[in-house]
Amino acid sequence: MDYDVLKQLEEKSVSSRQAYKLLYKRGASPKPRRAHFVKLRIIIPDEKGVTTFLKVLFFLPMPMFLIRFGMKFVKTDFTSDVPLTKQEMMYLLSHKGIKVKVTTNSGEKILIKTI
């Protein structure tokens, strides 16, 4: 169907505005599903024992209500490195299929995945 619309646009049988409306209909995109769990993985390169402890600690996914409760205690005055507010971060984490990978200068890795 998209190919037909683009073909019509190429032949000038529809205007660009009409082609845009045909390609991107209102309400066509499905609403993202809500996440219920968050899976954490923390890797510290030089500390094998600490990394193993964190793997055992975060073996099972954490429920979202624990994340929401923990976010109440997060400071709201982030540095300029993080341009997101607390509400924006919770909005991002509340959707299913979000993956965040954080790598620090010292080598630690943090992987966050919403399920």
N, C-alpha and C positions, 0 to 999 in steps of 0.2 A: 504494500500500500504506500509506503514512504517513497519507494522508487517511482511509482506512478505520479505522485505529486511533484517530485523533482523533475520528472520528464515533462509534465505539463508546464512547469515553471520555465524549463529550458525552451519549450516551444512558444512561450509567451501567451499561453491560453489562460493562465491565471496570473494575478498580480503577486508580488512578493508578500504583501500583507495577507492575502487570502491563502497563499501556500503556507505561511507561518501558522495561521489559524488551523489549517488542516493537519499540519504536522504536530502541533502542540496544542491539543484540545484541553480546555479547562477540566480539571478533575481527572485527567487521563492517568496521571502518575499515582500509583497506589500509596497509601499512607504507610510509612515505615512501621515495622512491628516493634513492640515494646520489649525491651530486654528485662530478664528476670534474674540473671546471674552475671557476675563478673569474674573472669579467670585472670589471676595475677601470676606473673613469673618474674622473679628477680634474680639476676645473675651478677655475682661479684667475682671478678676474674682471679684474684690472688687468694681469696679466702674460700677454699673448697668446703670446709666444715660449715661455715655460715651459709653458703649457697645451698648445701644439702638440707640444713635446718629450714631454710626458707621454702625449699621445694616441698618438704613434709608439711610445713605450716599452711601453705597455700595449695595443697594437693587437690582439695575439693573447691569448686567454684563458690564464691561468696554471694549470698543473696543481696539484691539491690537495696533492701531496706537497711542493711548494715552500712552500705556505702552512703546512702542518704543521711543516716544518723552520723556517720563520721564526717561528712562534709559540713555539718553544723559547726564543727570545731576548727575548720580550716580558716586561716586568716584571709581576709578579703583584700588586703593591700599587697597584691602581687607585684613583683618587679616588672620592669618594662620588657623583660624577656618573654613573659607570658601575657599575650594581649587578650586573654579571655577572663570574663567575670565568673564568679562561682555559679551563677544561674546558667550561663552558657555552657559551662563544663558539665553540669548535671543534665542539661538538655541533650548534649552529645552522648553522654554515657547511658541515657535512658533508651536509646534505640539499639536494636539487635544488629549484630554484624560489624560493629565498630572495632577497629584494631588500632592501638596506639603503641608505637615503639619509641622508647626514649633511650638514647645512648649518651652518657656523660663524657666529659673530657678525660676523666680518670679511668674509663673503661667499664663502668657498671652499666648493665642493661636492664631495663624495665619493660615488660611486655604486658599490655592490658587488652583483654578481649571481652566483648559483651556477648552473652549467649541468650 
